[in-house]
Amino acid sequence: MERKFSKFKKLSNKPRTERKEEVKRIDAEIESLVWGGKGLARVDGKVFFVAKSAPLDKVRIAVTKEKSDYGEGEIEKIIYPSPFRMAPVCPHFSKCGGCQFLHINYRKQLEEKERITKEVLRRWTEEARFEPIVPSPMPIGYRHSGDFHLFLDRGALKLGFYEPESHRIVPFDHCHLFSDAFNDKLREIKSVMEGFRMKEKLFKLNLSSDENDRDMVLAVSLKEMSEQACRFLLDELNASGLKGTLFVGTRENEEILRSGDVSLSYALASEKGFFPGGIKLKYDTRSFTQADYRMNRVIVDDVLSMMSLSRHEKVLELYSGIGNFTLPITSCCKEVTAVESSRFAVADAKDNAAANGCENIQHLEGSVVEWIVKLIGRSARFDAVLLDPPRTGAFEVLAHLPSLSPRRVVYVSCSLPTLDRDLRRLSDFGFRPKLIRTYDLFPQTYGIETAVLLEAVK
C-alpha cells in the first residue's frame, strides 16, 4: 500500500502545462446590420455577426464562436471606421446591453431598420404596400419607464443593465435613453438605497414617469423581506418626492407594501380627428405601456386609419391592455370586445372607459385563447380584429380567427421574426397582408414596431 501511495503521489506532482486555444482573428468589412443589432460580414463565404459594429466598418474581429455555417465575433480593432460611425455619448456603451446603435448616426439607423424589416418580411413586401419607417421625434431621452438591476460590489450598491447575452450587470450613473430629470431621480433613489442595512435583498427596480417627468412611481423587487423591513426603507424613499412606491416579492403579483398612488397617466390626441377632444389614460405601474408616449400617439392614429371602421361594425381586440387602442376605437365602431390577461391592466381599462365615457366596450379578463374558444362557442362574429401581443406573438390564437369571420385584421408587433411567423400562420388561414407600416419606437436599439393590415381572401 505504501509503495502504491508513493507512486500516486509522485505522478500527481508532475508539472502540468495548460493548453490555451489560440484566438482566431480575421479582417472584414461590415456589410449591414441584422435583427438583434449585430453587424454582418462575410469572410471566405461564411457569415460573421459582429456586435457594436457599423455598416462599412473595416475591422479586425476576434472570433468568439464558429460553426460550420456562421461565426460570431467582437471588434478587436477598427482598421477604418464607417462614415456612419459616431462617438457614442455613453461611456458604458461598449459593454452595456441597453443600446446597440448609439454609435451610428440616426439617419443610418432608420435606413438600416427599414432594410431589416424588408429583409425579415420579404415574403410579404412583394404583395403588401410597404411604407417608409416613421422616425422618432426624440431619438434620445425618449423612454418613460425602465427596469434596472441591483447588485452589491464589495458592499457598495450598483445599478445597471445586463451585458449583451449575459447576466453580468454593467453599472451606470446616467442612461441616455431617459431624460435628465428621470436620471436625477434614479440617482437619488439609489443614494437612499445605499444606506439601507439590508440592501442585499434588493435585486431590481422599475421607475416610471408621466409625460412631463413631474410624477414618478417606483416599484422595488425584493428577496425574502418582511413588511417591517420595507417600512424602514419606505420612510427614506418618501422624502424623495415620489408619487408612489410599491414593494413586490419574487412570486407573481406578490405585493408586500405600497405607499401613495402607484398609477400614472398620459394623454392621447388624434391628429386625424378620430376622437376629438382627446383621451386620458391612467395605468398601474405594473401594467404595460409603450416606451415612448409621443410615438404611441402616432401608432394609435395609424392603427385606426388602417382598420377603416364604420359605425355599425364590431371589433375584437386581443391583448388589449389598459385601453390604449380600445378607447379610441370606440368612437369609430358599434362595439369593442377587449380581451386581456393582466388583472391590473383590465382594472385600468375599466376605469379608463368609465372616466372617458366609453360605454360600448365588453371587457374580458383571462387567457386570450380560452376567451376566443368561448366566443366561438357563443357564435360571436366580428368585422375586424386587432392584435397587439407580447414579443412571443399570438401563434396559438390565429387558427381560431376564421371562425369569428373578420374581414380585416391589424397586427401590431415589436418582434419581426415573430411577426413573420404569425403572418405565415394567418396566410394559411386565408388572410393576406395589404399594408405594412414601421415605427422607430426604440431609437438607439435594434427594436422596431410594426403594424400590418391583413384582409380575408374572398
C-alpha positions, 0 to 999 in steps of 0.5 A: 500500500505504501509503495502504491501511495508513493507512486500516486503521489509522485505522478500527481506532482508532475508539472502540468502545462495548460493548453490555451486555444489560440484566438482566431482573428480575421479582417472584414468589412461590415456589410449591414446590420441584422435583427438583434443589432449585430453587424454582418460580414462575410469572410471566405463565404461564411457569415460573421455577426459582429456586435457594436459594429457599423455598416462599412466598418473595416475591422479586425474581429476576434472570433468568439464562436464558429460553426460550420455555417456562421461565426460570431465575433467582437471588434478587436480593432477598427482598421477604418471606421464607417462614415456612419460611425459616431462617438457614442455619448455613453461611456458604458456603451461598449459593454452595456446591453441597453443600446446597440446603435448609439454609435451610428448616426440616426439617419443610418439607423432608420435606413438600416431598420427599414432594410431589416424589416424588408429583409425579415418580411420579404415574403410579404413586401412583394404583395403588401404596400410597404411604407417608409419607417416613421422616425422618432421625434426624440431619438434620445431621452425618449423612454418613460419607464425602465427596469434596472438591476441591483447588485452589491460590489464589495458592499457598495450598491450598483445599478445597471443593465445586463451585458449583451447575452449575459447576466453580468450587470454593467453599472451606470450613473446616467442612461441616455435613453431617459431624460435628465430629470428621470436620471436625477431621480434614479440617482437619488433613489439609489443614494437612499438605497445605499444606506439601507442595512439590508440592501442585499435583498434588493435585486431590481427596480422599475421607475416610471414617469408621466409625460412631463417627468413631474410624477414618478412611481417606483416599484422595488423587487425584493428577496425574502423581506418582511413588511417591517423591513420595507417600512424602514426603507419606505420612510427614506424613499418618501422624502424623495418626492415620489408619487408612489412606491410599491414593494413586490416579492419574487412570486407573481403579483406578490405585493408586500407594501405600497405607499401613495398612488402607484398609477400614472397617466398620459394623454392621447390626441388624434391628429386625424380627428378620430376622437376629438377632444382627446383621451386620458389614460391612467395605468398601474405601474405594473401594467404595460405601456409603450416606451415612448408616449409621443410615438404611441400617439402616432401608432394609435392614429395609424392603427385606426386609419388602417382598420377603416371602421364604420359605425355599425361594425364590431371589433375584437381586440386581443391583448388589449391592455389598459385601453390604449387602442380600445378607447379610441376605437370606440368612437369609430365602431358599434362595439369593442370586445377587449380581451386581456390577461393582466388583472391590473391592466383590465382594472385600468381599462375599466376605469379608463372607459368609465372616466372617458365615457366609453360605454360600448366596450365588453371587457374580458379578463383571462387567457386570450385563447380560452376567451376566443374558444368561448366566443366561438362557442357563443357564435360571436362574429366580428368585422375586424380584429386587432392584435397587439401581443407580447414579443412571443406573438399570438401563434396559438390564437390565429387558427381560431380567427376564421371562425369569428369571420373578420374581414380585416385584421391589424397586427401590431408587433415589436418582434419581426421574426415573430411577426413573420411567423404569425403572418405565415400562420394567418396566410394559411388561414386565408388572410393576406397582408395589404399594408405594412407600416414601421415605427422607430419606437426604440431609437438607439436599439435594434427594436422596431414596431410594426403594424400590418393590415391583413384582409380575408381572401374572398 
